[in-house]
Amino acid sequence: MSPPRLILGIVLAVAALLLLLGLSRWAAARSDHGRSQAASETPRPRPAGSGTAAHDDGSGRPGRAAIDAKSAAIVKRLRDLLATLEPVLPGEVESKAAIELFTWWAEIDPSAAIMEAAERAALHGRTELPAELFVSWLDADRETAQRWMEGLPPGGLRAQLLPSIIALVSEEDPREALRLATELSGNDRQRALAALFSEWGSVDPWAAATQARQLPDAEEQSLALRQVVAKWADHDLAAAVAWAKQLPLPPDSGTLDPDFGVLEAVVDKWARHAPADALQHLLSMPATARRIQMLGSVAEQWAAQNPTEALQWAAAITAEADRQVMVRSVLAAIAQSSPASAADLAMGIPAGTARQPALDMVLSQWIARESAAVASWADHHLQYNPSQDRADTIVTAWARSDLTSLGHWLNAQLSVSVRDAGYVALARYFAPTDRDQAAAWANAISEPELRARQLRELR
């Protein structure tokens, strides 16, 4: 720390101690005064505006409530301390000292503290601070705080504080809250709409969904509907699913369709309780890019819950494109934490069109990171069960990713049956594209009859 900043820190520490001493004396004085008025009541400092008369401070700002002389003296000390602080430096997130001072100030004179915090954002560095101070005021005295906010002129500060009012009004009169939201735009409006429709969706989801679909902007519709159906699904999943199933789903056009966002929100909840049902509904929809994304998302969720069941269901899908999406998504989710488990599950798929591409995908990623681990895994699978079917699947997947490491592994095998099964698999793998390479691997087979049979298949 530089000498000027060190000196400034010492000054601030001493000033803070003096301020705390003043606050303690002020609180004690008010407490003594309260005891002399009523023995059964212990008064405490209240924010300005909590029942006191409003006044015009000559600044042209909305009227603020008057504060007594002692409170005014404390506010002056707070202002003086803030004046000694420097703006937040580049790279710093926020000034805790400034935030603390503004928070103390807001406990005494919230309207002035909020306006000053909004005007001097560079001093404290926290964009949300005026709204945070306003929420605290609402908690302490909603009527006065709301009346003060309603007197603010249109502009940045009013737009920043209005979402807090909208969130409160949403509980009692969501349509009035929606009317208030018309003042807002951009991120402020989106935050307000999210809070509004989330609350409305908890109370009357059908009405909230109907109103959300009437919003003029497609992005806002999607945002509002997602909030509604998320709450709806938490309270009555069956009803939310039934409603979502009736939504029209046009072909993928590359533009934002609010109904897709709604379905995504419902499917996310649906998949946690009944993933097979959610997937079955998705498979009945037209094949679009968004639908494929949802298939993959549900597959990942199901893989986290029950990977074996998820993979078995995915491998049984009739449509090849959907089957590949599902199988790859399930195995990719498992492979993130355990590639060996993903490879084991792939090998557990019944022989057919799904098993080979599934293992190809797992081994292609695994070999790039841990070829030695792949060799150990292959040893385990083939040394105890060197069937030709298993060897074909493993060797083919490995050959597509790294033929060199596969060749080293096979040549190092002490088990003749494993080595020969691998050579046969390589001969079959190269037969359609490279007859010479296939013949070379077939000639490496140790067992004479097996070698002769494999060479005959290549003629």
Residue, then its C-alpha position, 0 to 999 in steps of 0.5 A: m500500500s502506498p504512503p498516501r493510501l496508508i495515511l488515508g486508511i488511518v484517517l478513515a479508521v479514526a473517523a469511523l471510531l468517532l462516528l461510532l461513538g457519535l451513533s452510540r451517544w445518539a442512540a442512547a439519547r433517543s432511548d432515554h427520551g423514549r423511556s421518559q415518554a412511555a415505559s412500555e415502549t423502547p423507541r429506536p432510530r427510524p428512517a426519515g419519512s417514517g411518519t415525519a413531515a416531508h420538506d423540500d430541500g431546494s434541490g428540485r428533488p422529490g420531497r424528503a422527510a425532515i430529520d432532527a438535528k442529531s441525525a443531521a449531524i451524523v449524516k454530515r459526518l457520513r458525507d464528510l467521510l465519503a468525501t475523503l474516499e477515492p473512486v473505485l480503481p480499475g480492477e477493483v470490484e467495489s469499495k466496502a468502506a463506501i458501501e458501509l457508509f451509504t448503508w448507515w446513511a440510509e438507516i437515517d435518511p434513506s431517500a437522500a442516501i439512495m439518490e446520492a448512491a445513484e449519483r456517485a456510483a463510481l465511489h462505491g462501485r456496486t451498481e445495485l446499491p441504490a436498489e438494495l438500499f431501497v429494498s431495505w427501506l421498503d421492508a422498514d416502511r413500505e408506504t413511505a418508500q413507495r410514495w417517495m419512489e412514485g414521486l421520482p421523475p422518469g429516468g434511470l433511478r426510477a427505472q432501477l427502483l421500480p422492479s422492487i415495487i413491481a415485485l411487491v405489487s405482483e403478489e397483490d395485483p399482477r395486472e397493476a404490476l404489469r402496467l407499471a412494467t410498461e415504464l421500463s425497458g431493457n434489462d430493467r424490464q426483463r428483471a421486472l417481468a421475470a419477478l412478476f410472472s414468477e409470482w403470478g405463476s405461483v398464484d394463477p398459472w393459467a391466467a399468467a400464461t394467457q397474459a404472457r402469450q399476449l406480450p408483444d415481444a417474442e423474447e419477453q413472451s418466452l421469458a415470461l412463459r418460462q417463469v410461469v411454467a417453471k412455477w406451475a410445474d413445481h405445484d402441479l406438474a401434470a397440469a403444466v405438462a398437459w398445457a404445454k402439450q397443446l402448444p403449437l410447434p411450427p417447424d424450426s425457422g431459425t427465429l425465436d419461438p416462445d413456445f419452444g422456450v415454454l416446452e423446454a422449461v416444462v421438459d426440464k421439470w418433467a424429465r426429473h420425474a418421468p424422463a421416458d415420458a418426456l422423451q416420448h413426447l419429444l420424439s413425437m414432435p417434428a424433427t428440428a434443431r431445438r428438439i434435438q437440443m432438448l433430447g440431448s438435455v433430457a438424456e443428460q439428466w436421465a444419465a445422472q439419475n440412472p445411466t444404465e436405464a437411460l442408455q438402454w432406452a436410448a439404444a432402443i429408439t427406432a429412428e437412427a438420428d434420434r438414437q445417435v443423439m440420445v446414446r451420445s448424450v448419455l455416454a458423454a454425460i457419464a464419460q465426463s466423470s468416468p470414461a471407463s464406466a461409459a465404455d462399459l455401458a457402451m459394450g453392454i448395448p446389444a450387438g447391432t447398429a447402436r453399440q459400435p458408434a457408441l464405443d467409437m465416440v467414447l474411445s475417441q475421446w478417451i484415447a486422446r487423454e489416457s491411452a494407457a487407461v484404454a489399454s488396461w480397460a481392453d485387457h479387462h474386457l478381452q483377456y477374460n472373454p476374448s470373443q470375436d464379437r467383443a474383439d471386433t467392437i473394441v478393436t474397430a473403435w480403437a483403430r478408428s482413433d489410434l491405430t499405432s497404439l492399438g498395434h503396440w497393444l496387440n503385439a504385446q499381448l501374451s494371450v494368443s487368443v486375445r492377440d489372434a482375435g485382435y488381428v482378425a478384427l483388424a483384417r475385417y476392419f481394413a478389408p473393405t478399404d485396404r486389402d493389402q493391409a487386411a492381408a498383412w494383419a490376417n497373416a499375423i494370426s498365430e492359429p493356422e486354421l483361423r489364419a487360413r479362414q481369414l485369408r480365404e475371406l479376403r479373396 
